[in-house]
Amino acid sequence: MVRRGVGKAFFAWLLAHGERADRRIYGARKRDLLGGLAGIVVEIGAGAGPNARYLAAGTRWIAVEPNVHFHRRLRQSAEAAGLDLEIVPGVAERLPLADASVDAVVSTLVLCSVDRVPAALAEVRRVLKPGGRFVFIEHVAAREGTGLRWLQRALRGPWGVIADGCRPDRETLAAIRGAGFSRVEAERFRLRAGLVAPHVMGVAVR
Ligand SMILES: C[S@@+](CC[C@H](N)C(=O)[O-])C[C@H]1O[C@@H](n2cnc3c(N)ncnc32)[C@H](O)[C@@H]1O
């Protein structure tokens, strides 16, 4: 299920040029979450590969990315970080991987965009080995009853058009907590990022 076209190419170009900002905003948190991962690591919605630099050299990195315009950048990121890359040109809702076959799954700013979050999380859980870790950083819905939550709902349509299908008002942490992991540890944080200011980061263990 690959995706291509002018809009997708533009989004890929935009994100590839945002790597420095990504490092500034999320770098310390990504070092904490991704630094200890080893073995076979799947990343859903890997984009241009800004997370490659946080993985240990030699890691097998299976990058699931439906937008083909990211693939060249993914190869460059993997090479720079010394990772053993496999690109899967598909979606998180259907991972072509065996049950209990990977050590970790990574998702950063992706669950806002996938079409079917419960299906994607079920796949994440299925492919993880027992004790395997799903690590995530996602922007999420603001608290119910706040002005920001109202705005997130009101602007969901146009925001989705300009931000490649991103939904700003997703209850992603609740979805992760409800996905059948044995343990979920998460913390909320906030960025100066307007509509997508509220974030969560954490680890869910299979
Ligand atoms: C906002 S970008 C984040 C990219 C990268 N993870 C990062 O942190 O920069 C969202 C990514 O999710 C991908 N994506 C969208 N729907 C997806 C799906 N159903 N399965 C896997 N990836 C998906 C998009 O192509 C895009 O690369």
The ligand as an SDF file (V2000), in Angstrom:
LIG
                    3D

 27 29  0  0  0  0  0  0  0  0999 V2000
    4.4450   13.4140   10.8050 C   0  0  0  0  0  0  0  0  0  0  0  0
    5.2710   12.1510    9.9310 S   0  0  0  0  0  0  0  0  0  0  0  0
    6.4530   11.5730   11.1660 C   0  0  0  0  0  0  0  0  0  0  0  0
    7.6560   10.9230   10.5320 C   0  0  0  0  0  0  0  0  0  0  0  0
    8.7320   10.4890   11.5380 C   0  0  0  0  0  0  0  0  0  0  0  0
    8.2650    9.4260   12.3810 N   0  0  0  0  0  0  0  0  0  0  0  0
    9.2290   11.6600   12.3500 C   0  0  0  0  0  0  0  0  0  0  0  0
    9.1950   11.6030   13.5850 O   0  0  0  0  0  0  0  0  0  0  0  0
    9.6770   12.6460   11.7300 O   0  0  0  0  0  0  0  0  0  0  0  0
    4.0820   10.8270    9.8660 C   0  0  0  0  0  0  0  0  0  0  0  0
    4.6090    9.6420    9.0820 C   0  0  0  0  0  0  0  0  0  0  0  0
    3.6880    8.5520    9.1900 O   0  0  0  0  0  0  0  0  0  0  0  0
    3.5620    7.9560    7.9100 C   0  0  0  0  0  0  0  0  0  0  0  0
    2.2750    7.2320    7.8900 N   0  0  0  0  0  0  0  0  0  0  0  0
    1.0410    7.7290    7.6480 C   0  0  0  0  0  0  0  0  0  0  0  0
    0.1200    6.7570    7.7220 N   0  0  0  0  0  0  0  0  0  0  0  0
    0.7980    5.6250    8.0390 C   0  0  0  0  0  0  0  0  0  0  0  0
    0.4070    4.2740    8.2710 C   0  0  0  0  0  0  0  0  0  0  0  0
   -0.8780    3.9110    8.2090 N   0  0  0  0  0  0  0  0  0  0  0  0
    1.3580    3.3700    8.5550 N   0  0  0  0  0  0  0  0  0  0  0  0
    2.6720    3.7450    8.6440 C   0  0  0  0  0  0  0  0  0  0  0  0
    3.0920    5.0030    8.4440 N   0  0  0  0  0  0  0  0  0  0  0  0
    2.1800    5.9290    8.1460 C   0  0  0  0  0  0  0  0  0  0  0  0
    3.6690    9.1100    6.9430 C   0  0  0  0  0  0  0  0  0  0  0  0
    3.9820    8.7030    5.6270 O   0  0  0  0  0  0  0  0  0  0  0  0
    4.7870    9.9240    7.5960 C   0  0  0  0  0  0  0  0  0  0  0  0
    6.0420    9.4680    7.2150 O   0  0  0  0  0  0  0  0  0  0  0  0
  1  2  1  0
  2  3  1  0
  2 10  1  0
  3  4  1  0
  4  5  1  0
  5  6  1  0
  5  7  1  0
  7  8  2  0
  7  9  1  0
 10 11  1  0
 11 12  1  0
 11 26  1  0
 12 13  1  0
 13 14  1  0
 13 24  1  0
 14 15  1  0
 14 23  1  0
 15 16  2  0
 16 17  1  0
 17 18  1  0
 17 23  2  0
 18 19  1  0
 18 20  2  0
 20 21  1  0
 21 22  2  0
 22 23  1  0
 24 25  1  0
 24 26  1  0
 26 27  1  0
M  CHG  2   2   1   9  -1
M  END
$$$$
